[in-house]
Amino acid sequence: MTSPDKILRWAVISLAFILAAAFLMRQEDCWDIWFHLKAGQVITENRAIPLHEPFSYTPQVPRWHDSHWLFQVLSHAVYRLGGIDALLVLKILFLLAAFLLLFRISYKEENYLISAVLFFLALVLSNERFMLRPEIFTFFFIAAYLYVLNEYRKGGKDYLLLLPIMQVLWVNVHGLFVIGIIVVFVYITGELVSRIIPLSVIEKDKFGIKGARFNKLLLTGGSLVLVSLVNPYGFGSFAYSSLIFRGIGKSAGVWMKSLAELQPPFGGEIGYELALFYLILIGISLASFFTAKVDIANILLYALFLYISFKARRNISLFAFIAFPVTVSNFASSSFPGRISKKLKRLSGAAGRAAAVLVGACLVFYIFSVVSGRYYLEKRYGTRFGTGILALCYPEKAVDFIQENNLPGNVFHTSGAGSYLAWRFYPERKIFLSGMWEVYREDFLSLWENVLVSPRLLAELVAQYDINTVLLTHNAVEIKNLLGAIYADKDWVMVYVDTVASVFVRNTPRNAAIIEKYGIIEPEIPAEELNIPGVNKYPFYSASRARFYELAGLDDKAIREYERAIEIYPGYYEAGNNLGLILVKKGLYNEAAEEFRQCLKMNPSYAKTHNNLGVAYDNLGMYEEAVAEFRTALRLDRNFEQARYNLIVVYKKKGMYKAAMDEWLKFRKRKMKNP
């Protein structure tokens, strides 16, 4: 390469890693880390792993399988040394190391642009998982295993002895340790199949492992299975790992089916940019297989992780980690003849420099977007670039209120808050539910699910567990029915509220003093909370306040907060959609329709708003327009049964009974298929 080409190459590579660092340096908003820190503290102080999860007062499975115990102990030790920022440094080091290993697997000077593009796609598709959770070690170990195995296949340095050591660590930090075993045996299978299938297109010369080297790889694979037993639970760790994989798809339990991250990527609101980049990565990686000689191991590895990415959204990040090096490797071994192969492998001269500048400009754009906070704003992520703990993320003041007033009895709370409450409450008091779903009995989780649908069943939990206090975080999905029901129930009195959470106590004699002192008749969230530096630049806080007011039936205050959110960020179409729903509720159909139309200008593909605009048109007697909107909503989301039901109602109003019957049969068929 000429000097300008070298400068461009290093500039593009540097920008790619700067973008990685920018994605990794984000303020902490993960709930689970607090559970892990408290568990690490308990293990460290008692020098033993508890047989049962000690933080909850609700029914559990016979034995707690804490597959994260080593992560918890390490995290607690690091936290004691330097707080949350020390943990941030730990995360950055391991994930940057993971991306460096992935980059080095198949990097060559002549294919650096395709490496940079795939590096970028992997970052965009996996960054939402860059949280302080045990899976950061899974990302690192996947990258390390791939690097070691690729070096071994190419006849490079032999690092196989490192794999059993890493496996012992992996099995004690995260339940997905079986991925390491799977990856090794995929490579072994690839070598065996390559010997059996006599095809010239199979890549044998470059990656063939024969004789003693193959036996050593086979022995390493077997040793990984054995060393995986070096954990507090022996074979039980494999059963737990199986439980994690069963937690996705049709076999998932009640609790798991309610988690958005465990739903199929195209079955919910994945986000258009994420879906686009996911499809682009799939397209590029599939195309790469047609340019390369057949590498059975790469095909098997790719197919396996593509499959699990189809099963659950959170697995897209794992697929990206695999697809990145596999695709670069495929392009590096391109079998295209002559000039076509050379053009794919290397862009030179003016065209190559123009491509490098374009890729570099894209990376600079994303770096600026992430650092400025624009990226997280547009993706609706609550976090942002920086260090420390995200402001107004956790119910700190609500917990302070409960502790300072020593409220008696147990606390019922939203599930996401459980991990943070374990950190703050234990050992003085226990929690209702944490994010560690595998700890709880299925019948209890089913009851919890029923309470969310029918809040009147809360009385059963209150009587069974001596629940005296309710803490609801306003951004939790499950408060949709709960908050309004509890606020309107005379058996409960609100005693505290802020932007993040609200606290209720039972209206009983033992709470008479606290109710007299703090009882709230009509809540007004303190406005000064929005003046915290940085908070006033983000609309999500006003939207959280608006959601609280809306669910409490305080529509005028909700309208005020939604309008404030839209003023802060005019592109916040979800807030506009919710504002329109309140206007529909108040009977202001023309104003609601206009609000919905403005939302659709910002996002024409938002199915919910099309449905809501159809409802407004229906109430205005504009049936043709209503039908068009409902049909558009169904075209955008074929599972949107509320839109189908609304369409049936309008068809009946128009006297189109055959069309209504056709839609009803579709509705019934889908209900029978997915009851």
BAMI-260724 format. One record per residue (C-alpha): residue in three letters; x, y, z. Coordinates in steps of 0.1 Angstrom, whole numbers, padded with zeros to 4 digits, always signed. Example, Ala and Ser with C-alpha at 12.3 -4.5 7.8 and 13.67 -1.06 7.14 Angstrom:
% residues 2
Ala+0123-0045+0078
Ser+0137-0011+0071
***
This chain:
% residues 675
Met+0000+0000+0000
Thr+0011+0035-0007
Ser+0014+0060+0022
Pro-0020+0076+0017
Asp-0036+0041+0016
Lys-0018+0032+0049
Ile-0030+0064+0065
Leu-0066+0057+0054
Arg-0064+0020+0066
Trp-0052+0029+0101
Ala-0077+0058+0103
Val-0106+0035+0095
Ile-0094+0008+0119
Ser-0088+0034+0146
Leu-0122+0049+0141
Ala-0138+0014+0144
Phe-0122+0008+0178
Ile-0130+0044+0189
Leu-0167+0037+0181
Ala-0164+0004+0201
Ala-0151+0024+0231
Ala-0178+0050+0228
Phe-0205+0023+0228
Leu-0189+0007+0259
Met-0186+0039+0279
Arg-0222+0043+0289
Gln-0238+0053+0322
Glu-0250+0023+0341
Asp-0287+0015+0338
Cys-0287-0023+0343
Trp-0309-0035+0371
Asp-0294-0070+0374
Ile-0259-0057+0385
Trp-0273-0048+0419
Phe-0285-0084+0425
His-0251-0097+0415
Leu-0233-0072+0437
Lys-0254-0082+0467
Ala-0249-0119+0460
Gly-0212-0113+0457
Gln-0212-0096+0490
Val-0231-0125+0507
Ile-0208-0151+0492
Thr-0177-0131+0502
Glu-0188-0125+0537
Asn-0201-0161+0543
Arg-0174-0178+0522
Ala-0200-0200+0508
Ile-0226-0200+0480
Pro-0262-0200+0494
Leu-0283-0231+0488
His-0313-0209+0483
Glu-0316-0174+0470
Pro-0316-0154+0503
Phe-0332-0121+0492
Ser-0368-0131+0484
Tyr-0397-0140+0507
Thr-0417-0157+0479
Pro-0417-0195+0471
Gln-0386-0208+0453
Val-0374-0240+0436
Pro-0358-0266+0459
Arg-0322-0253+0452
Trp-0307-0222+0438
His-0283-0228+0410
Asp-0261-0197+0411
Ser-0241-0201+0378
His-0228-0165+0381
Trp-0212-0168+0415
Leu-0176-0161+0403
Phe-0188-0131+0383
Gln-0206-0119+0415
Val-0176-0123+0437
Leu-0153-0106+0412
Ser-0178-0077+0406
His-0182-0071+0443
Ala-0145-0070+0448
Val-0140-0045+0420
Tyr-0170-0024+0432
Arg-0154-0022+0466
Leu-0122-0009+0450
Gly-0136+0018+0428
Gly-0174+0018+0427
Ile-0195+0015+0396
Asp-0168+0032+0374
Ala-0143+0005+0383
Leu-0168-0021+0370
Leu-0172+0001+0338
Val-0135-0002+0332
Leu-0136-0040+0337
Lys-0164-0042+0311
Ile-0146-0020+0286
Leu-0113-0040+0289
Phe-0130-0074+0284
Leu-0153-0063+0255
Leu-0126-0043+0237
Ala-0103-0074+0240
Ala-0131-0095+0225
Phe-0135-0072+0195
Leu-0097-0070+0190
Leu-0096-0108+0189
Leu-0124-0110+0165
Phe-0108-0084+0143
Arg-0074-0102+0142
Ile-0089-0136+0133
Ser-0091-0130+0095
Tyr-0077-0095+0092
Lys-0055-0087+0062
Glu-0044-0054+0047
Glu-0062-0060+0015
Asn-0096-0068+0031
Tyr-0095-0042+0059
Leu-0126-0024+0045
Ile-0148-0054+0046
Ser-0134-0061+0081
Ala-0143-0025+0092
Val-0178-0028+0078
Leu-0185-0061+0095
Phe-0169-0047+0127
Phe-0194-0018+0126
Leu-0224-0041+0120
Ala-0214-0063+0149
Leu-0211-0032+0171
Val-0245-0019+0162
Leu-0262-0053+0166
Ser-0246-0061+0199
Asn-0243-0028+0218
Glu-0276-0030+0236
Arg-0261-0060+0254
Phe-0231-0041+0266
Met-0243-0040+0302
Leu-0227-0050+0335
Arg-0239-0086+0333
Pro-0221-0120+0332
Glu-0226-0122+0295
Ile-0197-0098+0289
Phe-0175-0127+0298
Thr-0194-0150+0273
Phe-0186-0124+0246
Phe-0149-0125+0255
Phe-0147-0162+0257
Ile-0164-0167+0224
Ala-0139-0144+0207
Ala-0110-0160+0225
Tyr-0121-0196+0215
Leu-0126-0185+0179
Tyr-0091-0169+0179
Val-0074-0200+0194
Leu-0091-0224+0171
Asn-0085-0204+0139
Glu-0048-0201+0148
Tyr-0046-0238+0153
Arg-0063-0246+0120
Lys-0040-0223+0101
Gly-0010-0239+0116
Gly-0002-0209+0137
Lys+0006-0207+0174
Asp-0009-0235+0195
Tyr-0029-0221+0223
Leu-0052-0251+0228
Leu-0041-0255+0264
Leu-0057-0222+0273
Leu-0092-0235+0264
Pro-0096-0258+0295
Ile-0084-0230+0317
Met-0109-0205+0302
Gln-0136-0232+0304
Val-0132-0236+0341
Leu-0137-0198+0345
Trp-0165-0197+0320
Val-0186-0224+0337
Asn-0184-0204+0370
Val-0193-0169+0356
His-0222-0176+0331
Gly-0246-0203+0322
Leu-0238-0202+0285
Phe-0205-0219+0290
Val-0217-0247+0268
Ile-0211-0225+0239
Gly-0174-0231+0243
Ile-0179-0269+0241
Ile-0202-0265+0211
Val-0177-0243+0192
Val-0149-0268+0197
Phe-0170-0298+0186
Val-0183-0278+0156
Tyr-0147-0275+0144
Ile-0141-0312+0151
Thr-0172-0321+0131
Gly-0161-0298+0103
Glu-0128-0316+0100
Leu-0145-0350+0100
Val-0171-0341+0074
Ser-0143-0325+0052
Arg-0126-0359+0052
Ile-0158-0378+0043
Ile-0171-0356+0015
Pro-0147-0358-0015
Leu-0154-0324-0030
Ser-0126-0301-0044
Val-0145-0270-0033
Ile-0139-0279+0004
Glu-0111-0259+0020
Lys-0087-0286+0030
Asp-0052-0274+0024
Lys-0055-0242+0043
Phe-0074-0255+0073
Gly-0068-0292+0074
Ile-0060-0306+0108
Lys-0045-0341+0105
Gly-0029-0368+0125
Ala-0017-0359+0160
Arg-0029-0324+0157
Phe-0065-0336+0151
Asn-0062-0360+0180
Lys-0050-0331+0202
Leu-0081-0311+0192
Leu-0103-0340+0199
Leu-0087-0345+0233
Thr-0092-0308+0240
Gly-0129-0310+0232
Gly-0132-0339+0256
Ser-0113-0321+0283
Leu-0137-0291+0281
Val-0166-0314+0290
Leu-0147-0328+0320
Val-0134-0294+0333
Ser-0169-0280+0330
Leu-0177-0302+0360
Val-0153-0280+0381
Asn-0181-0259+0396
Pro-0202-0261+0428
Tyr-0230-0280+0410
Gly-0212-0306+0389
Phe-0235-0320+0361
Gly-0262-0297+0374
Ser-0245-0269+0355
Phe-0254-0286+0322
Ala-0290-0289+0333
Tyr-0291-0252+0341
Ser-0275-0243+0308
Ser-0302-0263+0291
Leu-0328-0244+0311
Ile-0315-0211+0297
Phe-0319-0224+0261
Arg-0354-0237+0269
Gly-0363-0203+0281
Ile-0367-0191+0245
Gly-0393-0202+0220
Lys-0424-0222+0226
Ser-0409-0242+0255
Ala-0404-0210+0276
Gly-0421-0207+0309
Val-0447-0180+0318
Trp-0422-0155+0331
Met-0398-0159+0301
Lys-0426-0154+0276
Ser-0432-0119+0291
Leu-0396-0107+0284
Ala-0392-0087+0252
Glu-0355-0097+0248
Leu-0365-0134+0246
Gln-0390-0130+0219
Pro-0383-0137+0182
Pro-0366-0106+0166
Phe-0394-0100+0141
Gly-0422-0108+0164
Gly-0421-0075+0183
Glu-0407-0040+0181
Ile-0371-0047+0172
Gly-0366-0012+0157
Tyr-0361-0005+0120
Glu-0324+0003+0121
Leu-0316-0028+0141
Ala-0337-0050+0118
Leu-0321-0034+0087
Phe-0285-0040+0099
Tyr-0295-0075+0110
Leu-0307-0083+0075
Ile-0277-0066+0059
Leu-0254-0087+0081
Ile-0273-0119+0071
Gly-0272-0109+0035
Ile-0235-0101+0034
Ser-0225-0132+0054
Leu-0247-0155+0032
Ala-0232-0140+0001
Ser-0197-0146+0014
Phe-0203-0184+0014
Phe-0208-0182-0023
Thr-0174-0165-0028
Ala-0154-0189-0007
Lys-0144-0226-0008
Val-0166-0247+0014
Asp-0155-0245+0051
Ile-0178-0270+0069
Ala-0169-0257+0104
Asn-0178-0221+0094
Ile-0211-0232+0078
Leu-0221-0252+0109
Leu-0211-0224+0132
Tyr-0229-0198+0112
Ala-0261-0218+0108
Leu-0263-0227+0145
Phe-0260-0191+0157
Leu-0282-0177+0129
Tyr-0309-0202+0141
Ile-0307-0191+0178
Ser-0308-0155+0167
Phe-0341-0162+0151
Lys-0354-0177+0184
Ala-0347-0147+0206
Arg-0337-0110+0201
Arg-0309-0110+0226
Asn-0291-0138+0206
Ile-0286-0114+0177
Ser-0255-0102+0195
Leu-0241-0137+0197
Phe-0248-0142+0160
Ala-0230-0110+0152
Phe-0200-0121+0171
Ile-0199-0153+0150
Ala-0209-0138+0117
Phe-0182-0111+0118
Pro-0151-0134+0117
Val-0168-0161+0096
Thr-0177-0136+0069
Val-0143-0120+0068
Ser-0127-0154+0066
Asn-0149-0163+0037
Phe-0140-0132+0017
Ala-0104-0138+0026
Ser-0105-0172+0010
Ser-0126-0162-0020
Ser-0125-0186-0049
Phe-0139-0162-0075
Pro-0116-0164-0105
Gly-0093-0137-0117
Arg-0102-0101-0117
Ile-0135-0105-0097
Ser-0117-0121-0068
Lys-0091-0094-0068
Lys-0117-0067-0068
Leu-0135-0082-0039
Lys-0103-0087-0019
Arg-0087-0053-0026
Leu-0099-0019-0036
Ser-0071+0003-0048
Gly-0065+0037-0062
Ala-0092+0063-0062
Ala-0121+0039-0058
Gly-0105+0023-0028
Arg-0097+0056-0011
Ala-0133+0068-0018
Ala-0147+0037-0002
Ala-0124+0041+0028
Val-0134+0078+0032
Leu-0171+0067+0030
Val-0166+0040+0057
Gly-0146+0064+0079
Ala-0173+0091+0075
Cys-0199+0066+0086
Leu-0179+0057+0117
Val-0173+0094+0126
Phe-0210+0100+0123
Tyr-0219+0072+0146
Ile-0191+0082+0171
Phe-0206+0117+0173
Ser-0241+0103+0175
Val-0232+0080+0204
Val-0211+0106+0223
Ser-0237+0133+0219
Gly-0265+0110+0231
Arg-0284+0112+0198
Tyr-0280+0075+0191
Tyr-0296+0064+0224
Leu-0323+0090+0220
Glu-0333+0078+0186
Lys-0332+0042+0196
Arg-0352+0050+0228
Tyr-0325+0035+0250
Gly-0326+0050+0285
Thr-0288+0051+0288
Arg-0263+0076+0274
Phe-0226+0081+0269
Gly-0206+0087+0301
Thr-0196+0072+0334
Gly-0213+0066+0367
Ile-0250+0057+0373
Leu-0277+0070+0350
Ala-0297+0098+0368
Leu-0333+0090+0378
Cys-0329+0054+0367
Tyr-0333+0036+0400
Pro-0360+0042+0427
Glu-0333+0056+0451
Lys-0356+0081+0469
Ala-0385+0058+0471
Val-0363+0032+0489
Asp-0350+0060+0511
Phe-0386+0068+0521
Ile-0394+0032+0530
Gln-0362+0028+0551
Glu-0363+0062+0568
Asn-0400+0056+0579
Asn-0393+0019+0587
Leu-0426+0008+0570
Pro-0437-0025+0585
Gly-0445-0057+0566
Asn-0433-0069+0532
Val-0429-0048+0501
Phe-0446-0058+0468
His-0429-0042+0438
Thr-0424-0043+0400
Ser-0401-0071+0389
Gly-0373-0050+0374
Ala-0369-0031+0407
Gly-0363-0064+0426
Ser-0325-0066+0420
Tyr-0320-0030+0431
Leu-0342-0035+0462
Ala-0322-0066+0471
Trp-0290-0044+0471
Arg-0307-0018+0492
Phe-0329-0039+0515
Tyr-0311-0071+0524
Pro-0306-0083+0551
Glu-0330-0059+0570
Arg-0359-0069+0548
Lys-0366-0092+0518
Ile-0380-0086+0483
Phe-0410-0100+0464
Leu-0393-0109+0432
Ser-0360-0104+0414
Gly-0350-0107+0378
Met-0335-0142+0384
Trp-0366-0160+0370
Glu-0352-0195+0374
Val-0353-0191+0412
Tyr-0391-0191+0415
Arg-0417-0218+0412
Glu-0437-0219+0381
Asp-0470-0218+0399
Phe-0459-0186+0417
Leu-0449-0170+0384
Ser-0483-0179+0370
Leu-0500-0162+0399
Trp-0478-0131+0394
Glu-0488-0131+0357
Asn-0525-0133+0367
Val-0522-0104+0391
Leu-0508-0082+0363
Val-0539-0090+0342
Ser-0564-0089+0371
Pro-0551-0066+0399
Arg-0580-0077+0421
Leu-0559-0109+0427
Leu-0533-0087+0445
Ala-0554-0092+0476
Glu-0545-0129+0476
Leu-0508-0121+0476
Val-0513-0094+0503
Ala-0529-0118+0526
Gln-0505-0147+0519
Tyr-0473-0127+0524
Asp-0482-0099+0548
Ile-0476-0072+0521
Asn-0481-0038+0536
Thr-0463-0016+0510
Val-0463-0014+0472
Leu-0435+0002+0452
Leu-0442+0007+0415
Thr-0415+0020+0390
His-0432+0040+0363
Asn-0413+0027+0334
Ala-0422-0010+0341
Val-0445-0027+0317
Glu-0465-0045+0344
Ile-0480-0014+0360
Lys-0503-0009+0330
Asn-0533-0023+0350
Leu-0517-0023+0385
Leu-0511+0014+0391
Gly-0546+0026+0382
Ala-0563-0001+0402
Ile-0542+0005+0433
Tyr-0545+0043+0431
Ala-0583+0040+0429
Asp-0586+0014+0456
Lys-0596+0028+0490
Asp-0576+0000+0507
Trp-0544+0017+0495
Val-0530+0052+0501
Met-0502+0068+0481
Val-0475+0082+0505
Tyr-0447+0090+0481
Val-0442+0098+0444
Asp-0413+0110+0422
Thr-0404+0107+0385
Val-0391+0072+0390
Ala-0415+0055+0414
Ser-0445+0057+0437
Val-0451+0041+0470
Phe-0485+0030+0485
Val-0493+0016+0519
Arg-0524-0003+0531
Asn-0551+0018+0546
Thr-0550+0001+0580
Pro-0546+0013+0616
Arg-0509+0004+0618
Asn-0503+0028+0589
Ala-0524+0056+0604
Ala-0495+0078+0614
Ile-0476+0075+0581
Ile-0509+0082+0561
Glu-0516+0112+0582
Lys-0482+0126+0577
Tyr-0476+0117+0540
Gly-0509+0107+0525
Ile-0513+0121+0490
Ile-0548+0129+0477
Glu-0538+0141+0442
Pro-0502+0135+0433
Glu-0479+0162+0418
Ile-0444+0150+0410
Pro-0417+0175+0420
Ala-0408+0196+0390
Glu-0373+0203+0402
Glu-0363+0167+0393
Leu-0363+0177+0357
Asn-0337+0204+0364
Ile-0310+0178+0372
Pro-0281+0185+0347
Gly-0285+0164+0316
Val-0320+0152+0326
Asn-0338+0182+0309
Lys-0322+0172+0276
Tyr-0340+0139+0274
Pro-0378+0133+0269
Phe-0380+0100+0287
Tyr-0383+0115+0321
Ser-0413+0136+0312
Ala-0428+0105+0294
Ser-0423+0085+0326
Arg-0442+0111+0346
Ala-0468+0113+0319
Arg-0473+0076+0320
Phe-0478+0077+0358
Tyr-0504+0104+0355
Glu-0522+0087+0326
Leu-0525+0054+0345
Ala-0537+0072+0376
Gly-0564+0088+0355
Leu-0550+0123+0358
Asp-0553+0131+0321
Asp-0547+0168+0321
Lys-0514+0163+0339
Ala-0505+0135+0316
Ile-0511+0158+0286
Arg-0489+0184+0301
Glu-0460+0160+0305
Tyr-0464+0144+0271
Glu-0463+0178+0255
Arg-0432+0186+0274
Ala-0416+0154+0262
Ile-0424+0163+0226
Glu-0411+0198+0231
Ile-0378+0184+0242
Tyr-0376+0160+0213
Pro-0401+0166+0185
Gly-0392+0132+0169
Tyr-0407+0114+0199
Tyr-0436+0099+0181
Glu-0445+0074+0208
Ala-0452+0103+0232
Gly-0474+0119+0205
Asn-0492+0086+0200
Asn-0499+0083+0238
Leu-0511+0119+0238
Gly-0535+0111+0210
Leu-0549+0082+0230
Ile-0557+0105+0259
Leu-0574+0129+0235
Val-0595+0100+0222
Lys-0604+0091+0258
Lys-0615+0127+0264
Gly-0637+0126+0232
Leu-0615+0151+0213
Tyr-0614+0130+0181
Asn-0604+0157+0156
Glu-0575+0168+0178
Ala-0565+0132+0184
Ala-0566+0124+0146
Glu-0543+0154+0140
Glu-0519+0142+0167
Phe-0518+0107+0151
Arg-0512+0121+0117
Gln-0483+0142+0129
Cys-0469+0110+0145
Leu-0472+0091+0112
Lys-0452+0118+0094
Met-0423+0109+0117
Asn-0428+0072+0115
Pro-0452+0060+0088
Ser-0446+0024+0098
Tyr-0458+0026+0134
Ala-0487+0001+0134
Lys-0501+0013+0167
Thr-0506+0048+0155
His-0523+0036+0123
Asn-0547+0016+0145
Asn-0553+0045+0168
Leu-0559+0069+0139
Gly-0585+0043+0127
Val-0602+0045+0161
Ala-0604+0083+0158
Tyr-0618+0081+0123
Asp-0643+0055+0134
Asn-0656+0078+0162
Leu-0658+0106+0136
Gly-0679+0085+0113
Met-0651+0084+0087
Tyr-0654+0046+0081
Glu-0636+0044+0048
Glu-0606+0062+0063
Ala-0608+0040+0094
Val-0608+0008+0073
Ala-0577+0020+0055
Glu-0559+0026+0087
Phe-0568-0007+0103
Arg-0557-0026+0072
Thr-0524-0007+0071
Ala-0518-0016+0108
Leu-0524-0053+0100
Arg-0501-0051+0069
Leu-0474-0037+0092
Asp-0481-0062+0120
Arg-0501-0092+0110
Asn-0503-0103+0147
Phe-0520-0070+0157
Glu-0553-0086+0167
Gln-0568-0054+0183
Ala-0565-0038+0148
Arg-0583-0068+0133
Tyr-0610-0066+0159
Asn-0615-0029+0152
Leu-0617-0036+0115
Ile-0644-0062+0121
Val-0664-0036+0140
Val-0662-0010+0113
Tyr-0671-0036+0086
Lys-0702-0044+0105
Lys-0711-0007+0108
Lys-0707-0004+0070
Gly-0729-0034+0065
Met-0700-0054+0050
Tyr-0709-0086+0068
Lys-0690-0110+0045
Ala-0658-0090+0050
Ala-0664-0089+0087
Met-0669-0127+0088
Asp-0637-0133+0068
Glu-0617-0112+0093
Trp-0635-0128+0123
Leu-0625-0163+0110
Lys-0589-0151+0107
Phe-0591-0137+0142
Arg-0605-0169+0156
Lys-0580-0190+0138
Arg-0551-0170+0152
Lys-0566-0172+0187
Met-0569-0209+0185
Lys-0533-0212+0173
Asn-0520-0188+0200
Pro-0545-0189+0229
***
